[in-house]
Amino acid sequence: MNSPTDSGGGQRSRHPLSEAAKASLLKTQNLFRMFIVAVLGSFFVFQLDINYLWLTLILTAAGIVLGIMVLVRAAKLKESKLVLIGAISGLVVAAVMAVLILISALFFNPIRDYQQCVRHALTQQAASACQTQLQKSLPTQLR
């Protein structure tokens, strides 16, 4: 039976990182955290209300910029694969958010009216009437 200190086992000892490598890794990890907060923040703010579309736009733009920075650092410095995969996934989510923001901006007034109508709807029938009103306010190609 091998002891944990044997070199022939599945464990390999890692070389300690230099101070510059530790600082670089810490910077990448902090950028990644800010990126994740920006992307998730934009998603949750978008869910709140159409009137916060401007904040969603700012958070999505910040997420895209931070995501590109993290992606470049992770690829260039050959850092964690998990960070690389997370950056790619987050950028896909940010791209979808950008498309949603664009569509919401194009149809801002009908969507705002629909959200206000649904907030005040107390029954399923009233919510159905709000949906019908939204469909009538959209162009015929989108119905």
Biotite code that builds the C-alpha atoms (Angstrom):
import biotite.structure as struc

atoms = struc.array([
    struc.Atom([0.000, 0.000, 0.000], chain_id="A", res_id=1, res_name="MET", atom_name="CA", element="C"),
    struc.Atom([1.397, 3.364, -0.998], chain_id="A", res_id=2, res_name="ASN", atom_name="CA", element="C"),
    struc.Atom([1.664, 6.123, 1.527], chain_id="A", res_id=3, res_name="SER", atom_name="CA", element="C"),
    struc.Atom([0.442, 9.631, 0.603], chain_id="A", res_id=4, res_name="PRO", atom_name="CA", element="C"),
    struc.Atom([4.060, 10.823, 0.357], chain_id="A", res_id=5, res_name="THR", atom_name="CA", element="C"),
    struc.Atom([5.108, 8.232, -2.250], chain_id="A", res_id=6, res_name="ASP", atom_name="CA", element="C"),
    struc.Atom([5.939, 9.735, -5.622], chain_id="A", res_id=7, res_name="SER", atom_name="CA", element="C"),
    struc.Atom([4.661, 6.733, -7.550], chain_id="A", res_id=8, res_name="GLY", atom_name="CA", element="C"),
    struc.Atom([0.976, 7.333, -6.750], chain_id="A", res_id=9, res_name="GLY", atom_name="CA", element="C"),
    struc.Atom([-1.648, 9.381, -8.514], chain_id="A", res_id=10, res_name="GLY", atom_name="CA", element="C"),
    struc.Atom([-0.745, 12.513, -6.585], chain_id="A", res_id=11, res_name="GLN", atom_name="CA", element="C"),
    struc.Atom([1.776, 14.917, -7.971], chain_id="A", res_id=12, res_name="ARG", atom_name="CA", element="C"),
    struc.Atom([3.263, 17.735, -6.021], chain_id="A", res_id=13, res_name="SER", atom_name="CA", element="C"),
    struc.Atom([2.687, 21.116, -7.606], chain_id="A", res_id=14, res_name="ARG", atom_name="CA", element="C"),
    struc.Atom([5.428, 23.636, -7.827], chain_id="A", res_id=15, res_name="HIS", atom_name="CA", element="C"),
    struc.Atom([4.645, 26.697, -5.761], chain_id="A", res_id=16, res_name="PRO", atom_name="CA", element="C"),
    struc.Atom([3.515, 29.660, -7.824], chain_id="A", res_id=17, res_name="LEU", atom_name="CA", element="C"),
    struc.Atom([5.613, 32.783, -7.989], chain_id="A", res_id=18, res_name="SER", atom_name="CA", element="C"),
    struc.Atom([4.243, 36.033, -6.605], chain_id="A", res_id=19, res_name="GLU", atom_name="CA", element="C"),
    struc.Atom([3.598, 37.339, -10.145], chain_id="A", res_id=20, res_name="ALA", atom_name="CA", element="C"),
    struc.Atom([1.689, 34.166, -11.070], chain_id="A", res_id=21, res_name="ALA", atom_name="CA", element="C"),
    struc.Atom([-0.379, 34.397, -7.876], chain_id="A", res_id=22, res_name="LYS", atom_name="CA", element="C"),
    struc.Atom([-1.191, 38.048, -8.579], chain_id="A", res_id=23, res_name="ALA", atom_name="CA", element="C"),
    struc.Atom([-2.156, 37.215, -12.179], chain_id="A", res_id=24, res_name="SER", atom_name="CA", element="C"),
    struc.Atom([-4.366, 34.343, -11.061], chain_id="A", res_id=25, res_name="LEU", atom_name="CA", element="C"),
    struc.Atom([-6.028, 36.530, -8.437], chain_id="A", res_id=26, res_name="LEU", atom_name="CA", element="C"),
    struc.Atom([-6.679, 39.259, -11.007], chain_id="A", res_id=27, res_name="LYS", atom_name="CA", element="C"),
    struc.Atom([-8.233, 36.762, -13.420], chain_id="A", res_id=28, res_name="THR", atom_name="CA", element="C"),
    struc.Atom([-10.407, 35.302, -10.668], chain_id="A", res_id=29, res_name="GLN", atom_name="CA", element="C"),
    struc.Atom([-11.607, 38.767, -9.611], chain_id="A", res_id=30, res_name="ASN", atom_name="CA", element="C"),
    struc.Atom([-12.391, 39.703, -13.222], chain_id="A", res_id=31, res_name="LEU", atom_name="CA", element="C"),
    struc.Atom([-14.291, 36.432, -13.587], chain_id="A", res_id=32, res_name="PHE", atom_name="CA", element="C"),
    struc.Atom([-16.336, 37.137, -10.460], chain_id="A", res_id=33, res_name="ARG", atom_name="CA", element="C"),
    struc.Atom([-17.207, 40.636, -11.663], chain_id="A", res_id=34, res_name="MET", atom_name="CA", element="C"),
    struc.Atom([-18.148, 39.159, -15.049], chain_id="A", res_id=35, res_name="PHE", atom_name="CA", element="C"),
    struc.Atom([-20.496, 36.620, -13.477], chain_id="A", res_id=36, res_name="ILE", atom_name="CA", element="C"),
    struc.Atom([-22.120, 39.289, -11.279], chain_id="A", res_id=37, res_name="VAL", atom_name="CA", element="C"),
    struc.Atom([-22.635, 41.586, -14.293], chain_id="A", res_id=38, res_name="ALA", atom_name="CA", element="C"),
    struc.Atom([-24.192, 38.854, -16.455], chain_id="A", res_id=39, res_name="VAL", atom_name="CA", element="C"),
    struc.Atom([-26.450, 37.507, -13.703], chain_id="A", res_id=40, res_name="LEU", atom_name="CA", element="C"),
    struc.Atom([-27.328, 41.044, -12.663], chain_id="A", res_id=41, res_name="GLY", atom_name="CA", element="C"),
    struc.Atom([-28.374, 41.946, -16.189], chain_id="A", res_id=42, res_name="SER", atom_name="CA", element="C"),
    struc.Atom([-30.547, 38.836, -16.377], chain_id="A", res_id=43, res_name="PHE", atom_name="CA", element="C"),
    struc.Atom([-32.299, 39.531, -13.073], chain_id="A", res_id=44, res_name="PHE", atom_name="CA", element="C"),
    struc.Atom([-32.759, 43.251, -13.730], chain_id="A", res_id=45, res_name="VAL", atom_name="CA", element="C"),
    struc.Atom([-34.311, 42.393, -17.106], chain_id="A", res_id=46, res_name="PHE", atom_name="CA", element="C"),
    struc.Atom([-36.858, 40.248, -15.259], chain_id="A", res_id=47, res_name="GLN", atom_name="CA", element="C"),
    struc.Atom([-37.902, 43.128, -12.991], chain_id="A", res_id=48, res_name="LEU", atom_name="CA", element="C"),
    struc.Atom([-39.460, 45.673, -15.296], chain_id="A", res_id=49, res_name="ASP", atom_name="CA", element="C"),
    struc.Atom([-39.083, 47.050, -18.813], chain_id="A", res_id=50, res_name="ILE", atom_name="CA", element="C"),
    struc.Atom([-38.475, 50.491, -17.294], chain_id="A", res_id=51, res_name="ASN", atom_name="CA", element="C"),
    struc.Atom([-35.057, 49.236, -16.107], chain_id="A", res_id=52, res_name="TYR", atom_name="CA", element="C"),
    struc.Atom([-33.954, 48.410, -19.639], chain_id="A", res_id=53, res_name="LEU", atom_name="CA", element="C"),
    struc.Atom([-31.204, 51.039, -19.441], chain_id="A", res_id=54, res_name="TRP", atom_name="CA", element="C"),
    struc.Atom([-29.669, 49.302, -16.399], chain_id="A", res_id=55, res_name="LEU", atom_name="CA", element="C"),
    struc.Atom([-29.890, 45.951, -18.154], chain_id="A", res_id=56, res_name="THR", atom_name="CA", element="C"),
    struc.Atom([-28.067, 47.463, -21.125], chain_id="A", res_id=57, res_name="LEU", atom_name="CA", element="C"),
    struc.Atom([-25.273, 48.828, -18.919], chain_id="A", res_id=58, res_name="ILE", atom_name="CA", element="C"),
    struc.Atom([-24.835, 45.526, -17.062], chain_id="A", res_id=59, res_name="LEU", atom_name="CA", element="C"),
    struc.Atom([-24.868, 43.515, -20.290], chain_id="A", res_id=60, res_name="THR", atom_name="CA", element="C"),
    struc.Atom([-22.274, 45.797, -21.902], chain_id="A", res_id=61, res_name="ALA", atom_name="CA", element="C"),
    struc.Atom([-20.086, 45.544, -18.787], chain_id="A", res_id=62, res_name="ALA", atom_name="CA", element="C"),
    struc.Atom([-20.519, 41.770, -18.833], chain_id="A", res_id=63, res_name="GLY", atom_name="CA", element="C"),
    struc.Atom([-19.460, 41.515, -22.464], chain_id="A", res_id=64, res_name="ILE", atom_name="CA", element="C"),
    struc.Atom([-16.373, 43.671, -21.889], chain_id="A", res_id=65, res_name="VAL", atom_name="CA", element="C"),
    struc.Atom([-15.395, 41.770, -18.734], chain_id="A", res_id=66, res_name="LEU", atom_name="CA", element="C"),
    struc.Atom([-16.092, 38.436, -20.437], chain_id="A", res_id=67, res_name="GLY", atom_name="CA", element="C"),
    struc.Atom([-13.787, 39.263, -23.322], chain_id="A", res_id=68, res_name="ILE", atom_name="CA", element="C"),
    struc.Atom([-11.089, 40.357, -20.866], chain_id="A", res_id=69, res_name="MET", atom_name="CA", element="C"),
    struc.Atom([-11.418, 37.118, -18.891], chain_id="A", res_id=70, res_name="VAL", atom_name="CA", element="C"),
    struc.Atom([-11.468, 35.030, -22.070], chain_id="A", res_id=71, res_name="LEU", atom_name="CA", element="C"),
    struc.Atom([-8.292, 36.670, -23.385], chain_id="A", res_id=72, res_name="VAL", atom_name="CA", element="C"),
    struc.Atom([-6.505, 36.344, -20.025], chain_id="A", res_id=73, res_name="ARG", atom_name="CA", element="C"),
    struc.Atom([-7.540, 32.712, -19.563], chain_id="A", res_id=74, res_name="ALA", atom_name="CA", element="C"),
    struc.Atom([-6.442, 31.764, -23.089], chain_id="A", res_id=75, res_name="ALA", atom_name="CA", element="C"),
    struc.Atom([-3.257, 33.837, -23.137], chain_id="A", res_id=76, res_name="LYS", atom_name="CA", element="C"),
    struc.Atom([-2.019, 32.906, -19.674], chain_id="A", res_id=77, res_name="LEU", atom_name="CA", element="C"),
    struc.Atom([-3.251, 29.290, -19.899], chain_id="A", res_id=78, res_name="LYS", atom_name="CA", element="C"),
    struc.Atom([-5.172, 29.549, -16.658], chain_id="A", res_id=79, res_name="GLU", atom_name="CA", element="C"),
    struc.Atom([-8.018, 27.375, -15.404], chain_id="A", res_id=80, res_name="SER", atom_name="CA", element="C"),
    struc.Atom([-10.142, 25.565, -17.991], chain_id="A", res_id=81, res_name="LYS", atom_name="CA", element="C"),
    struc.Atom([-13.137, 26.144, -15.737], chain_id="A", res_id=82, res_name="LEU", atom_name="CA", element="C"),
    struc.Atom([-12.665, 29.906, -16.057], chain_id="A", res_id=83, res_name="VAL", atom_name="CA", element="C"),
    struc.Atom([-12.340, 29.547, -19.829], chain_id="A", res_id=84, res_name="LEU", atom_name="CA", element="C"),
    struc.Atom([-15.538, 27.487, -20.097], chain_id="A", res_id=85, res_name="ILE", atom_name="CA", element="C"),
    struc.Atom([-17.340, 29.836, -17.718], chain_id="A", res_id=86, res_name="GLY", atom_name="CA", element="C"),
    struc.Atom([-16.286, 32.866, -19.763], chain_id="A", res_id=87, res_name="ALA", atom_name="CA", element="C"),
    struc.Atom([-17.498, 31.309, -23.004], chain_id="A", res_id=88, res_name="ILE", atom_name="CA", element="C"),
    struc.Atom([-20.822, 30.286, -21.426], chain_id="A", res_id=89, res_name="SER", atom_name="CA", element="C"),
    struc.Atom([-21.299, 33.702, -19.875], chain_id="A", res_id=90, res_name="GLY", atom_name="CA", element="C"),
    struc.Atom([-20.572, 35.433, -23.174], chain_id="A", res_id=91, res_name="LEU", atom_name="CA", element="C"),
    struc.Atom([-23.243, 33.306, -24.849], chain_id="A", res_id=92, res_name="VAL", atom_name="CA", element="C"),
    struc.Atom([-25.732, 34.378, -22.153], chain_id="A", res_id=93, res_name="VAL", atom_name="CA", element="C"),
    struc.Atom([-24.648, 38.015, -22.587], chain_id="A", res_id=94, res_name="ALA", atom_name="CA", element="C"),
    struc.Atom([-25.175, 37.749, -26.357], chain_id="A", res_id=95, res_name="ALA", atom_name="CA", element="C"),
    struc.Atom([-28.690, 36.383, -25.807], chain_id="A", res_id=96, res_name="VAL", atom_name="CA", element="C"),
    struc.Atom([-29.336, 39.236, -23.365], chain_id="A", res_id=97, res_name="MET", atom_name="CA", element="C"),
    struc.Atom([-28.160, 41.734, -25.992], chain_id="A", res_id=98, res_name="ALA", atom_name="CA", element="C"),
    struc.Atom([-30.685, 40.332, -28.478], chain_id="A", res_id=99, res_name="VAL", atom_name="CA", element="C"),
    struc.Atom([-33.448, 40.480, -25.849], chain_id="A", res_id=100, res_name="LEU", atom_name="CA", element="C"),
    struc.Atom([-32.546, 44.084, -25.049], chain_id="A", res_id=101, res_name="ILE", atom_name="CA", element="C"),
    struc.Atom([-32.683, 45.001, -28.718], chain_id="A", res_id=102, res_name="LEU", atom_name="CA", element="C"),
    struc.Atom([-36.114, 43.399, -29.158], chain_id="A", res_id=103, res_name="ILE", atom_name="CA", element="C"),
    struc.Atom([-37.398, 45.004, -25.962], chain_id="A", res_id=104, res_name="SER", atom_name="CA", element="C"),
    struc.Atom([-36.149, 48.410, -27.069], chain_id="A", res_id=105, res_name="ALA", atom_name="CA", element="C"),
    struc.Atom([-37.880, 48.043, -30.429], chain_id="A", res_id=106, res_name="LEU", atom_name="CA", element="C"),
    struc.Atom([-41.206, 47.198, -28.785], chain_id="A", res_id=107, res_name="PHE", atom_name="CA", element="C"),
    struc.Atom([-40.769, 49.194, -25.586], chain_id="A", res_id=108, res_name="PHE", atom_name="CA", element="C"),
    struc.Atom([-44.236, 50.775, -25.391], chain_id="A", res_id=109, res_name="ASN", atom_name="CA", element="C"),
    struc.Atom([-46.318, 47.637, -26.082], chain_id="A", res_id=110, res_name="PRO", atom_name="CA", element="C"),
    struc.Atom([-44.256, 45.609, -23.615], chain_id="A", res_id=111, res_name="ILE", atom_name="CA", element="C"),
    struc.Atom([-44.501, 48.330, -20.941], chain_id="A", res_id=112, res_name="ARG", atom_name="CA", element="C"),
    struc.Atom([-48.275, 48.513, -21.422], chain_id="A", res_id=113, res_name="ASP", atom_name="CA", element="C"),
    struc.Atom([-48.522, 44.716, -21.206], chain_id="A", res_id=114, res_name="TYR", atom_name="CA", element="C"),
    struc.Atom([-46.503, 44.597, -17.970], chain_id="A", res_id=115, res_name="GLN", atom_name="CA", element="C"),
    struc.Atom([-48.682, 47.280, -16.386], chain_id="A", res_id=116, res_name="GLN", atom_name="CA", element="C"),
    struc.Atom([-51.839, 45.505, -17.510], chain_id="A", res_id=117, res_name="CYS", atom_name="CA", element="C"),
    struc.Atom([-50.685, 42.152, -16.088], chain_id="A", res_id=118, res_name="VAL", atom_name="CA", element="C"),
    struc.Atom([-49.731, 43.750, -12.763], chain_id="A", res_id=119, res_name="ARG", atom_name="CA", element="C"),
    struc.Atom([-53.292, 44.960, -12.336], chain_id="A", res_id=120, res_name="HIS", atom_name="CA", element="C"),
    struc.Atom([-54.967, 41.796, -13.641], chain_id="A", res_id=121, res_name="ALA", atom_name="CA", element="C"),
    struc.Atom([-56.557, 39.892, -10.787], chain_id="A", res_id=122, res_name="LEU", atom_name="CA", element="C"),
    struc.Atom([-58.013, 36.993, -12.763], chain_id="A", res_id=123, res_name="THR", atom_name="CA", element="C"),
    struc.Atom([-56.813, 34.663, -15.468], chain_id="A", res_id=124, res_name="GLN", atom_name="CA", element="C"),
    struc.Atom([-59.364, 36.190, -17.821], chain_id="A", res_id=125, res_name="GLN", atom_name="CA", element="C"),
    struc.Atom([-57.920, 39.672, -17.253], chain_id="A", res_id=126, res_name="ALA", atom_name="CA", element="C"),
    struc.Atom([-54.377, 38.386, -17.878], chain_id="A", res_id=127, res_name="ALA", atom_name="CA", element="C"),
    struc.Atom([-55.651, 36.760, -21.082], chain_id="A", res_id=128, res_name="SER", atom_name="CA", element="C"),
    struc.Atom([-57.115, 40.091, -22.161], chain_id="A", res_id=129, res_name="ALA", atom_name="CA", element="C"),
    struc.Atom([-53.710, 41.725, -21.549], chain_id="A", res_id=130, res_name="CYS", atom_name="CA", element="C"),
    struc.Atom([-52.048, 39.126, -23.759], chain_id="A", res_id=131, res_name="GLN", atom_name="CA", element="C"),
    struc.Atom([-54.628, 39.710, -26.500], chain_id="A", res_id=132, res_name="THR", atom_name="CA", element="C"),
    struc.Atom([-54.031, 43.453, -26.237], chain_id="A", res_id=133, res_name="GLN", atom_name="CA", element="C"),
    struc.Atom([-50.261, 42.887, -26.609], chain_id="A", res_id=134, res_name="LEU", atom_name="CA", element="C"),
    struc.Atom([-50.760, 40.715, -29.674], chain_id="A", res_id=135, res_name="GLN", atom_name="CA", element="C"),
    struc.Atom([-52.945, 43.375, -31.293], chain_id="A", res_id=136, res_name="LYS", atom_name="CA", element="C"),
    struc.Atom([-50.353, 46.084, -30.616], chain_id="A", res_id=137, res_name="SER", atom_name="CA", element="C"),
    struc.Atom([-47.502, 44.154, -32.284], chain_id="A", res_id=138, res_name="LEU", atom_name="CA", element="C"),
    struc.Atom([-46.939, 44.169, -36.054], chain_id="A", res_id=139, res_name="PRO", atom_name="CA", element="C"),
    struc.Atom([-48.779, 41.425, -37.946], chain_id="A", res_id=140, res_name="THR", atom_name="CA", element="C"),
    struc.Atom([-45.512, 39.678, -38.886], chain_id="A", res_id=141, res_name="GLN", atom_name="CA", element="C"),
    struc.Atom([-44.786, 38.970, -35.206], chain_id="A", res_id=142, res_name="LEU", atom_name="CA", element="C"),
    struc.Atom([-48.205, 37.650, -34.183], chain_id="A", res_id=143, res_name="ARG", atom_name="CA", element="C"),
])
